[in-house]
Amino acid sequence: MTGEARGAWVQCGMAGKEPWDTFGGYLRSQRQLAQLSLRQLAELTKVSNPYLSQIERGLHQPSIGVIKSLAEALNLSVGDLLAHAADIVTGEEAPSTTEAAIRRDPRLDTGQKSALLAVYRSMASEPPGRPDGAEEAAGGSSGQ
């Protein structure tokens, strides 16, 4: 890291941390949100368990191929995960999806994020339009 880049890193309160340390923490939190163990993620990605552990601890930088596998296994955007790995994510960037917005919300803890993601996924999997029973709730009855 150049002196100028390290200075910016220190100003952000990240002194002593390299960008891949931060990525490792982000990866761990996304794995936990997906309710996957390190072993399960290793099976899904075909990446060794020890290597994934080293990535999470900030000891290695993953290749683009590994990032792509991780994104697919964690149901994340490859672009978002790559941006975190390259340390080019800023607070001003708009979330690309509802799931990304839930994952990034600092006001929610891991349990709350997991619950919201589960509810969102169940609701989003329904076909577009009114859910079952909405017509009665709206006061309309088509048979009269």
NORRA-V459457 format. One record per run of one state. SS is the DSSP state (hx for helix, st for strand, lp for the rest). FROM is the first residue (numbers start at 1). TO is the last residue. If there is no record, write none. Layout:
{{SS	FROM	TO} {SS	FROM	TO}}
This chain:
{{lp	1	2} {hx	3	11} {lp	12	18} {hx	19	33} {lp	34	37} {hx	38	45} {lp	46	48} {hx	49	56} {lp	57	63} {hx	64	74} {lp	75	77} {hx	78	85} {lp	86	97} {hx	98	104} {lp	105	109} {hx	110	124} {lp	125	133} {hx	134	137} {lp	138	144}}
